[in-house]
Amino acid sequence: MSELQSPPDETFDPLSELLELTAALGAHLEAVRRSGAVGLPPASAEAWRAIEAAERAAPPLESRATQARREPPSTASGRESTSPARREPPPPARREPPPPARREPPGPLPVSASSPAPRPAAAGQPGSAQAASGRSEALSVLAAQVRDCQKCGLARTRTQTVFARGTGASGLCFVGEGPGADEDAQGFPFVGKAGQLLDRMIEAMGFARDEVYVCNIVKCRPPDNRKPEPEEMSQCMPYLAEQLALVEPQVIVALGATAVQGLLGTTGGITRLRGNWRLYQGKIPVMPTFHPAYLLRTPSAKREVWEDLQAVLRQMGRPIPGRS
């Protein structure tokens, strides 16, 4: 088997083989040129002998590819091979595992009548003593503004304004309707019989009286303990909004339909509203329930109020007293 017929090895290069054929053809043409032939090969025997003699005189037609198979690529024909060297594919790059994804805290859950509202951070956490002192000072300034308020007609009939009681350190806030006769006389909310019942409710939840923030929609007593009028409520609501912004309660309990209306702008009977979570300003869970004054008239409703307060404790992540 001739060199061109031998099976190609791993160094076979088609380009080199083409160069070999081209060189052979060039040598043949050169031999024809030397013989003086033009067009078809000459028919005379002398011409054929001249061509054969020229071919014998030409250098051997050993291909570069043949030399490359016999010699290392760097020494074939005294020069580096013009064929590109076969390169082994680089090893695959080592893939480092991606860093663990940062887990963001979950967003607020949807609030509905059957599911509790999202739980905001508790008031005072992680506030420092300096921050708590600053809030207390700001609340004192706000209370002084309320004492001087003359925005509505209730200022003419009040004995004094009724701002709030408690620190709110527990994260729990109760909002009622407005001061009664006892509150108007003493200057603190929920100090009469309804207030005494509220204190027992707070104690049953496992809180101390002073660590719960208690306030009202309006800061002045309406004459004859009537329901506050919409204009009176609208004039007083900015004070309540600033109070809640400073106290930052975790949960608000709205006592009665008037408190729900002032906080949420929702009208309707408290019987339909109670026990269903709402949101104040889209962020603070509000639990509507019956006013303590109503419970004094309707003791049978205390069971429903206790169910509402247990839901508040669960929302705050606190244990329910009396349950293991």
Secondary structure as UniProt FT lines:
FT   TURN            3..5
FT   TURN            10..11
FT   HELIX           14..35
FT   HELIX           45..57
FT   HELIX           64..70
FT   TURN            73..75
FT   HELIX           76..78
FT   TURN            113..114
FT   TURN            123..124
FT   HELIX           129..147
FT   HELIX           154..157
FT   TURN            169..170
FT   STRAND          172..176
FT   HELIX           181..186
FT   HELIX           193..204
FT   TURN            205..206
FT   HELIX           209..211
FT   STRAND          213..216
FT   HELIX           223..225
FT   HELIX           230..247
FT   STRAND          251..255
FT   HELIX           257..264
FT   HELIX           270..273
FT   TURN            274..275
FT   STRAND          278..280
FT   TURN            281..283
FT   STRAND          284..289
FT   HELIX           292..297
FT   HELIX           299..301
FT   HELIX           302..316
FT   TURN            321..322
//
